C-alpha cells in the first residue's frame, strides 16, 4: 500500500520542500544545542543542580521517545493524514520547549525533553511521506537528499546557537529558539503543505504498534542505563535490553505473517536498504555518545586547562 500521489505544480513542490526542510532543522538543532548548557544546568546556583545521571537522562529522554515513537507516528500519519500528525508534532515540540525552558527541577527537564523527542518523532516520518507523495519519482531522490541535508545544518547550528544564548541569557534560553522556528513552520504548513493519506486506508494494527513501541523503548532504556555507569552486567541494563529484543522479534514475526503489515520486514531483503539503515544507525549512535562526553570535556576539562 502506498501514499496517494498528489499532482501539484513545480513551484509549489519547491515551497513544500522548503517548509519541510525548515521544520526538520528543529529536530536536529535539539540533538546538539542542549550539550552547551549542561554545565550550567549542573550548577546548583545558576541551574538545577542536576547530577551526571540526570543530565544523561535529559539528553537520553529525547532520544528514547524519538526512537520509540517513530514507527507509531508513521502509521498514524498513514491513517489520519501526514500533515495532521506533522502539525501535532510541531505543537508538541513547541509546548515542551516552553516547559523545558522554565523547568523547576531536573525531573521536569527530563520529562519535557521526552515530550520534545515525541514531537520530533511525529515530524520525521510524516515529512518523508509528504515528500514521497508530493514529488514525482524522477525528482523524489533529490528532494529527499535536500531534506536529509537539514540534519547537518541543524547539528552544526545547535552548538553555535547554544553557546551564543548561554553566554548572554540563562540556560533555558536554548529551548526558546525552537518557538519562532515552530511558529514559522506551522504557518508554512498551513499555506502550502498537502495532507496525503494512504490510497486505501489500512486496518488498525494495535498489536504491531504495541510490540514495536514497547520493544524500542526497552532497548533504548537499557542502552541509556548502560551508558550511565558503563556496567553492562547490571540487571537494569541487560533485562530491558533482552526484553526489548524479544518484543522486537515478536513484532517482526507478527508483521511477517500479517496480510497488511504496518512495516514489512521483507524490505530488509534489499541489501541497500539494510546496509543504509545499519550505517545510519551506527552513525547516530556514535555521534550521540561523542557529543555528550565531548561537551563535558570541552566545557570542563579543557576550559580548566586553559584558564
Secondary structure by P-SEA (a helix, b strand, c coil): cccbbbbbcaaaaaaaaaaaaaaaaaaaaaaccccccccccccccccccccaaaaaaaaaaaaaaaaacaaaaaaaaacccaaaaaaaaaaaaaaaaaaaaacccaaaaaaaaaaaaaaaaacaaaaaaaaaacccccaaaaaaaaaaaaaaaaaaaaaaaaaaaaaccccccccaaaaaaaaaaaaaaaccbbbbcccccccccaaaaaaaaaaaaaaaaaaaaaaacccccccccaaaaaaaaaaaaaaaaaaaacccccccccccccaaaaaaaaaaaaaaaaaaaaaaaaaaaaacaaaaaac
